Amino acid sequence: MAGPGTWSLTRAALIILLLPRSLEWCGHISSSTSVIRLGDAITASCIIDKNCSHQGPESQILWKLQAELQPGGKQQRLLDGTLTSTITLPHINSTSSYLSCYLLLGDNLQIMDQVELQAGYPPSAPHNLSCLMNLTTNSLTCQWEPGPNTHLSTNFTLKSFRSRGNCQTQEEAIPDCIPNDKQSHCSIPRKHLQLYQTMGIWVQAENALGTSVSPQLCLDPMDVVKLEPPTLWALDPSPEIAPPQQGCLLLCWESWKPSAYIEQKCELRHQPQLGEDSWALVGPLPSRTLQYELCGLLPATAYALQMRCIRWPLPGHWSDWSPSLELTTPQQAPIVKLDTWWRQRQLDPRTVDIQLFWKPMPLEENREQIQGYLVSWRPSGQAGPVLPLCNTTELTCTFHLPSEAWEVVLVAYNTAGTSHPTPVVFLECRGPPLGRLHTMALDPHSLWVGWEPPRPQPRGYVIEWSPGTTSPSGSHKTWKMEHNGSIAGTLLQENIRPFQLYEIIVTPLYQDTMGPSEHIYAYSQEMAPSHAPELHLKHIGKTWAQLEWVPQAPELGKSPLTHYTIFWTNAQGQSSSTILNASSHGFVLHGLEPANLYHVHLMAANQAGTTNSTSLTLVTLALDMSELQIILGLFGLLLLFTCLCGVARFCCRPSRKNPLWPSVPDPAHSSLSSWVPTIMAEEVFQLPSLWDPSMPPITKITVLEEEEKKPGPWEPNDSSGTCGLPTLVQAYVLQGDPRAPSIQPQFQSGTSDQVLYGRVMGSPTHPGPGHYIRCDSTQPLLGGLTPSPKSYENLWFQTSAVKTPEPLVPNQEDDCVFGPLLDFPLLQGLQVHGMEGLGSF
């Protein structure tokens, strides 16, 4: 057995069938009703007999609605041992459900009983009850609308009785009419009817929740008779029957035979088979007639006709419309206006070739069919018959006339006759011409053509247009006539296609003459040039090619060319292009590669688009061996010259630390100012007088030279006397306190070529003997060692008597030895500028 909550309706029903016979009466469900109103509550009880073998002291009754357990069951055990459980379900929202009673046995559920609950609504009153007396079946058929769905099985019954007057009293009941399942109509047979006697009829709806009835219908069966439609047919032509008039049809009909004894009236409706016209109603008509003529119809038009009838003057219902009868009205003679135009050509002095054009302009109310056209001519001054010139179904005709003929007659005809004759007078061209004919394309399928109306004002215009030039036969020519002579243009919409050149001809028409024709060419939508000029190779070289082409002649109606574009592509797929004026007829391609293949094509463009020419393939010339050698030689020379320039620039750079040769200054041709580096304009300053007390004294003059040489035989080989000085060679003037320690930056270099020639230390404002420092340099000075200058050779080193100089303390940073100042040989050629203020210094 399955556990709680797992039972389906199918399995529950199956278990009921498999229960032992001893359990069939063991338990059952009793309820107040099995059918309730949808949404109402229901109370049910499950009673299990004391003799049930499954009942025990701890037995429990459970409820299920469909497959869901329902709480709220009130269980009790009666004195006789019967176990009962009562449950109230507050809302039943399903139209059909099963309520089951279970007995809990350990962990299993044993179904004891099951009932079906149905829920729905009581029936509403049927409405729209109507009845028709069908003389074909001899029965009264009534139909109704049943109302909303009740979700329950509902029975409908058509009830009736015979009565007098207004059906206030019931004389005799008529057997009920019960419709078939799910039908809402029923027929009372003729044997239960009493014709010309009133009867009351209503419909009763009934289900398990209630009964309702429709409003009563009181009627005489003959008052609701619906006749069958009559039969229509057309009258065949015969000597006894006159043919119908133009725009008329002859027909007759016969009513349905069972209703021949009933007075009735009929209606006829007709509609053209072609077109969208609605039905036109004609009536009332008698129910029977031998012949009827329906007029007011369009000639040569097919019509569909239908008819229906009703009991009259007594009440009744209209019959259905009869099947359609298709008839065609006879033709009538054409009633049209023919617009005509012509072109003439002199064949010989006595004969003229005439090409006549015409257009029928039918009136709106007439749709006559034209079968052909006839052109005839009566010789002037002759009373003989009219001579036919052409009989055709086309809208044009070509014929020959004598030169003196000036008029022909044109008529349209069909089987009913001919139209009124239209005279065609061949006018001479003696009128004034049009002024400034012009066109404008509004869209791809229309052209506007305008002109300046001449004076005097014409009575009309003839406009002709055809593709390309005028065709001699005129077979492709389209034309129209404007009868308003005051207009200055017209819109052409017939036979206009895009990308097609049209020749448009406009001719003014006057009262007794016509003016000369003016023509113009136009496109409704222009297109690109039909083709581009063909390229030709005129000359070719190793890196250039000269091309030429022949410009195309302008095409009629097409806009002129705006420019050319020439494209060339090499074998590697690299493309180039250039744009040329439309007047160009040649071009030279430059920058080509020797012995290379190129594809060239020309594109011509106008305002409507572009067109490409055929492609031209060319190969440039290859280089000669001598030219190749010259180019390689020039390239080698250029490379050598570039290398030499680079080496010279590298060697002559003034910022190099180690020049390739020493730079030794010449004291005899030098001065202190020439040793001072060039100063930028914004850094120039003026040296004050040496005796200016407001300025600090000049205390140092240092000359540096960068060179390294091995010591000569006359120089001591003591490295301790070498001064560590900056690498760059420079001369500078410092102002400051001479007692301040001198700090010189030390530069590390791969060579020890620094040479300190000397340092002059002293002050003109502090008298006393001067001092100098001399370095034991290994650099030769001017080729040899000179003796120290005498004391009179340079006043700068003279001892001042004003004040005894302060003793100078050696600087530990200088690896030099103090000695007499004038013993320094470089200062023998030293020139000190600004000696004017030295006095006895």
Beta strands, then each sheet from edge to edge (+ up, - down):
strand 1: 27-31
strand 2: 35-37
strand 3: 42-48
strand 4: 60-65
strand 5: 68-69
strand 6: 74-77
strand 7: 83-89
strand 8: 96-105
strand 9: 108-120
strand 10: 127-134
strand 11: 139-145
strand 12: 155-163
strand 13: 170-177
strand 14: 185-189
strand 15: 199-207
strand 16: 210-213
strand 17: 217-219
strand 18: 225-226
strand 19: 231-234
strand 20: 249-254
strand 21: 264-272
strand 22: 280-286
strand 23: 292-294
strand 24: 302-311
strand 25: 325-328
strand 26: 336-348
strand 27: 351-362
strand 28: 372-377
strand 29: 387-392
strand 30: 396-402
strand 31: 407-414
strand 32: 417-418
strand 33: 422-425
strand 34: 435-443
strand 35: 446-452
strand 36: 460-467
strand 37: 478-482
strand 38: 489-492
strand 39: 501-509
strand 40: 518-523
strand 41: 535-540
strand 42: 545-549
strand 43: 563-570
strand 44: 575-581
strand 45: 586-589
strand 46: 597-606
strand 47: 609-612
strand 48: 616-619
strand 49: 698-706
strand 50: 731-735
strand 51: 754-761
strand 52: 771-774
strand 53: 817-819
sheet 1: 1+ 3- 7+ 6-
sheet 2: 2+ 9+ 8- 4+ 5-
sheet 3: 14+ 11- 10+ 18+
sheet 4: 13+ 12- 15+ 16-
sheet 5: 13+ 12- 15+ 17-
sheet 6: 19+ 20- 23+
sheet 7: 22+ 21- 24+ 25-
sheet 8: 26+ 27- 30+
sheet 9: 29+ 28- 31+ 32-
sheet 10: 29+ 28- 31+ 33-
sheet 11: 34+ 35- 38+
sheet 12: 37+ 36- 39+ 40-
sheet 13: 41+ 42- 45+
sheet 14: 44+ 43- 46+ 47-
sheet 15: 44+ 43- 46+ 48-
sheet 16: 50+ 49- 51+ 52- 53+
end
